[in-house]
Amino acid sequence: MSAATLTPAQKAFGELADHCILCPGCKVDLGRPVDPPECPEAMERYRSWFLLWRREVRR
């Protein structure tokens, strides 16, 4: 699927995934003794994606 055919929710999900992969605080580190605090940017991106996804599903 090309970028031109992605829905807004699919684009938002891709941005969320990219952030979580590249953000040092979001990356999974199995050697870390405690879970990191929640990343505010990741949470905001998740909320934005979820709202877009719900609107698309309900059409």
VONU-32228 format. One line per field, with one value per residue (C-alpha): residue number from 0; x, y, z. Coordinates in pm, whole numbers, plus 32768, in hexadecimal, padded with zeros to 4 digits. Each point is the difference from the previous one (the first is absolute). Layout:
k: (NUM;...) .
east: (X;...) .
north: (Y;...) .
up: (Z;...) .
//
This chain:
k: (0;1;2;3;4;5;6;7;8;9;10;11;12;13;14;15;16;17;18;19;20;21;22;23;24;25;26;27;28;29;30;31;32;33;34;35;36;37;38;39;40;41;42;43;44;45;46;47;48;49;50;51;52;53;54;55;56;57;58) .
east: (8000;8095;8004;7F03;7EFA;8020;7EDB;803E;7FF2;8100;80E7;7FD7;804D;813D;806D;7FBA;80CA;8122;8004;7FFD;811B;80DD;7FB8;8108;7EFD;7F08;80EF;7FE5;813B;7FF5;812F;7F50;7FA4;7EC4;7F04;803D;7EFD;7EF6;806D;7F0D;803B;7FB8;7EC1;7F8B;804C;7F41;7ED0;8005;801A;7EEA;7F0D;8048;7FDE;7EB1;7F78;806E;7F6F;7EB1;7FCA) .
north: (8000;814C;8130;80A9;7EF4;7FFA;8077;810A;7EF3;7F2B;812C;8053;7E96;800A;8140;7F61;7ECC;80D2;80CC;7ECE;7F5E;8135;809B;7F94;8005;7F27;7EF4;7EB3;7FB9;7EA8;8055;8127;7FA0;80D6;8070;815F;810D;802A;80DA;8127;8022;7E8F;8016;8132;7F55;7ECB;80CF;80B4;7EB7;7F60;811E;7FF6;7E86;8009;8101;7F2A;7EC1;80A3;8081) .
up: (8000;7F9D;80E2;7F1C;8046;817A;80D1;810B;810D;7F4A;7FDD;8172;805E;7F2F;80AC;8155;7FA2;7F7D;8141;80E0;7F3B;7FF7;8156;8100;8116;7F43;7F83;80AE;80C6;809E;80D5;80A5;8166;8011;7EFD;7F7C;8046;7EF6;7EDE;7FE4;7E89;7FC5;80CE;7F3B;7EB6;8078;8060;7EAF;7F44;80CC;7FBF;7E8A;7FFA;80B5;7F0A;7EDA;8092;8046;7E9D) .
//
